Amino acid sequence: MNVYQKEEKELQNVLEAHNSSLSCIQLNSQGTLLATASEKGTIIRLYNPHTGDLLQELRRGSDKAEVYSIAIDLKTKWLGCTSDKGTVHIFSIVKLGLSVEDEVVDESKKDDAKNNKHVFKFMKKISKYFDSEWSFAKFRVTDSRTICTFDKDENLVVVSADGTYYRASLDSSHGGECKTLQEKNILESE
C-alpha cells in the first residue's frame, strides 16, 4: 500500500443516510455541511462530511415527495428544499454553529429562528415523527418543478421549469409565508 492509498483510506466515511436511495445531495459552500434527501422525500438529513456525524434531521412533510433541489445559503443559516408538492420549505440551520462568520456560535448574536415542532411533540417517546423539526418558512409556487437558491441578501430565489423566476423575502425572526419580491417569466420575450 503506497502513501496515497493509505491517505485515501483514512479519509473515507460511509454514511447510512436513508433507508431508500438518495434523490438529492448538497454541500454548503465551505464543504462543512452535507444535506441529503431520499427518494421518499420526507426527511432531509444534515451531516458533518468530515466525521460522518448526523447533525440535524428536518421534516419536509409526511407524504412521499420527489425532491428536486436542496440549497444552503452562503452563511449556512438557511436550507431551502423544492419538491413536486409546489411548496418550497425553508429550514433554520444556524444552530449547527457552522456559519462562515461565526465558527462557534456566539449565543448573544444568534438569531431566534427555530424550526417548527409538531403539535403533538409531547408524544416524541412514541415516535420520532412527533419530535421532527418542520420548516421555519414556506414559499408556494404554481409550477412544482422548481429549483431554489439564496441570494447574497438571504432572499429565496426559485426558478421553475415553465420559466418563472421568483425572488422572495424571508422573515428571519418569525418565519411563516415568504413575501414575493419579484415574479416574472424569463422565457418570454420583452
N, C-alpha and C positions, 0 to 999 in steps of 0.2 A: 504494500500500500504506500503510495507516494504522499507527500505533504498535502498536495491539492485534494486528493481523495479524502484524507483524514479531516481537513478543514471543512469540506463539503458535508461529510457525515456528521460532524459536530453541530452544524448549523441547521440541520434538518428537524422540522417539527411536523407532526401529523396531527391534524385537528379532526375530531369526530364532530363536525359542525352540526349536522342534522341527520335525521333518520332516512330522509329521501335525498335524491340528487340535488345539487346546487342549481339554482336558476340565475342567481346574481351574486356577484362578489365585488367589493370595492375597498381600496386602501385610501386613507386620508393622504394629503399632500406630503406629509412628513414621513410616511411609512410607519407610523406608531400605532395605527388602529386599522383593523381588518373587519369589515362588515360582510355578513353572509345571509342569504335568504335561500330557502329550499324551494322545490317545485310546488310544495303545498302552499307556500306564501303567507303563512300566518305569523311566523316568528322571524325576527331579524336578530342575529347574534353578533356581538362585538367582541373581538379578541385582541390581545396583545400579540402581534405576529412574531415577536422575538422570543416570547416564552410559551406561547400557545394558551395562556390563561384566558378563560372566559371572563369578560369584564362587565357585560350588561346584556340583558335579554329584553327585546322590545316586541310588543304585540301589534302587528299591523291590523289584525282583525280575527274573527273566529271562523269565517267562511274561507274556503280554498280560493286562492287568487294567483294569477300569473304576475309575478313581479317583473316589471320592465327595467327599472333603474333604481339604484341607490346612489345618493350623493352626500358628501360630507363637506361642510363649508371650510374655508381656508384656516379658520381659527379652531377647528374641531370643537365647535359648540353645538352644531345642529346636524341632524341627519334627515334627509328627505327620501321618500320612497314612493315610486309610482307603480300602479298595478292596473289590471283590467277592470277595476271597480269604479274608475272615474274620480277617485279621491287621492290627492297627494297627502301623505301623512308626514308630519314633521315632528321629530323627537328631540328632546334636550339630551345632549351627551356631555355637557360641561362638567358633570360630577366626576368624570373619569380622570380629571386633572391632566389631560393631555393637550391642553391649549398651547398654541405657539407662544403666546405672550407669557403664560404662567405655567411653567413645567410642573410646579407644585401649586395647587390652587390655594390662593390666599382667601380664607373664609370671609374676610371683611369686604373683598372685592367680588365675591362670587354672586352671580345672578340668582334670583329666586325661582328661575324656570325649573319646574318639576313636571315630569310626565304624569299623566292621569293614572289613577288606580281604579280598579273595578269597584262598583258599588258594594259588592259582597266580599271585599278584601278580608273581612274578618273570618272568612271560610278558607283562608290560604292553607290551613293544615290538611284540608280535604283534597285540594288540587292546586298545583302551581298556577293554573289558569287565573285564579282569583287574585293572585299576587303579581300578576303581569303588569308591566309598565305600558300603558296605552299612549297614543300620540298626544303631544302637547298642543299641536295646532294642525289644522287641515286646510286644504285648498281644493275646491271642486272644479272639474273641467268637463266640457261637453264631449270631447273625444277621449276615450280612456287610453288610447295607445300613445303614451307620453314618456318623455324622459325629463329629468329635472337636474338642476344645479343651483348654486347660490352665487350671487354677485359679490363684489368686494364690500358692499354695504349690508350684507347679510339678508338681502331680499331674495325671495324664491324666484327662480326663472324656470319656466316649463315650456317645452315645445312639443306639439302634438303631431301625429302622422299626417293630419289634414293641413298642416302648415300654420296652425295657430300658435302664436308666441304670446306668453303671459309673463308678466312680472308682478309680483305680489309682495306686500309688506307683511312682516310677521310681528305681532305684538310680543316682544321678548319677555314681558312681565306677566301677561295674563293668558297668552295663547289663544285658543279658540279658532274662529274662522279668519283666514288671512284676507287682507283687503287688496283688491285688484288695483294695481297702479297703471298697468298698460295691458292692452289686449289688441292684437292685430294679426291678420293673416299675411305671412311673409312670402307666400307664393303668388298672391295677387299682384298684378302689375299696377303701378301707381299712375 
